Amino acid sequence: MTSTTQSAWQASHGQAIPRTGRFRRIFDRLWLAYKVYRERQALLALSDYELRDIGLSRADARREANRPLWDLPEIR
C-alpha cells in the first residue's frame, strides 16, 4: 500500500494514479453534480418575492435549473 506522499508524488510526476484516487475523484464529481442539482431545484421552488430579494427573475431561475447536469461550477 502506498502512502499519501507517494501517491501525490506519483500524480505530480505523471505516473499512474491509484484506482482508489480515480474512484474518489469520480465520486466527488458525482456528489458535486447531485448537490448542484438540488440547489438548482431549490432555486425553482423560491417565490417571485424571494427571487427578487436575491436579484433574480423567474426566467433566471428557470435558465439556471435547466442547465445540463455536467455544467458544474469550477470552484465550489
C-alpha positions as CSV (number, residue, x, y, z in Angstrom):
1,M,0.0,0.0,0.0
2,T,1.3,3.4,-0.9
3,S,1.3,6.4,1.4
4,T,-0.4,9.7,0.6
5,T,3.0,11.3,0.0
6,Q,3.9,8.6,-2.5
7,S,0.5,9.0,-4.3
8,A,1.0,12.8,-4.5
9,W,4.5,12.3,-5.9
10,Q,3.3,9.8,-8.5
11,A,0.5,12.1,-9.6
12,S,2.8,15.1,-9.9
13,H,5.3,13.1,-11.9
14,G,2.9,11.7,-14.4
15,Q,2.7,8.2,-13.1
16,A,-0.4,6.2,-12.7
17,I,-2.8,7.4,-10.0
18,P,-4.0,4.5,-7.8
19,R,-7.5,3.2,-8.6
20,T,-8.8,4.5,-5.3
21,G,-7.8,8.0,-6.2
22,R,-9.6,7.8,-9.6
23,F,-12.7,6.4,-7.9
24,R,-12.6,9.1,-5.3
25,R,-12.4,11.9,-8.0
26,I,-15.3,10.3,-9.9
27,F,-17.3,10.0,-6.7
28,D,-16.6,13.6,-5.7
29,R,-17.6,14.9,-9.1
30,L,-20.9,12.9,-8.9
31,W,-21.6,14.2,-5.4
32,L,-21.0,17.8,-6.6
33,A,-23.4,17.2,-9.5
34,Y,-26.0,16.0,-7.1
35,K,-25.6,18.9,-4.8
36,V,-25.7,21.4,-7.6
37,Y,-28.9,19.7,-9.0
38,R,-30.6,20.0,-5.6
39,E,-29.6,23.7,-5.3
40,R,-31.0,24.4,-8.8
41,Q,-34.2,22.7,-7.9
42,A,-34.4,24.7,-4.7
43,L,-34.0,27.9,-6.7
44,L,-37.0,26.9,-8.8
45,A,-39.0,26.4,-5.6
46,L,-38.5,30.0,-4.4
47,S,-41.3,32.5,-4.7
48,D,-41.1,35.5,-7.0
49,Y,-40.6,37.7,-4.0
50,E,-37.7,35.6,-2.8
51,L,-36.1,35.6,-6.2
52,R,-36.4,39.4,-6.4
53,D,-34.8,39.6,-3.0
54,I,-31.7,37.9,-4.3
55,G,-31.7,39.8,-7.6
56,L,-33.1,37.1,-9.9
57,S,-36.1,36.8,-12.1
58,R,-38.2,33.7,-12.6
59,A,-36.6,33.4,-16.1
60,D,-33.1,33.5,-14.5
61,A,-34.2,30.7,-12.1
62,R,-35.5,28.6,-15.0
63,R,-32.4,29.1,-17.0
64,E,-30.2,28.0,-14.1
65,A,-32.3,25.0,-13.3
66,N,-32.3,23.9,-17.0
67,R,-28.6,23.8,-17.3
68,P,-27.2,20.3,-18.1
69,L,-26.1,18.1,-15.2
70,W,-22.5,18.2,-16.4
71,D,-22.4,22.0,-16.4
72,L,-20.9,22.5,-13.0
73,P,-19.2,25.4,-11.4
74,E,-15.4,25.1,-11.5
75,I,-14.9,26.5,-7.9
76,R,-17.1,25.3,-5.0
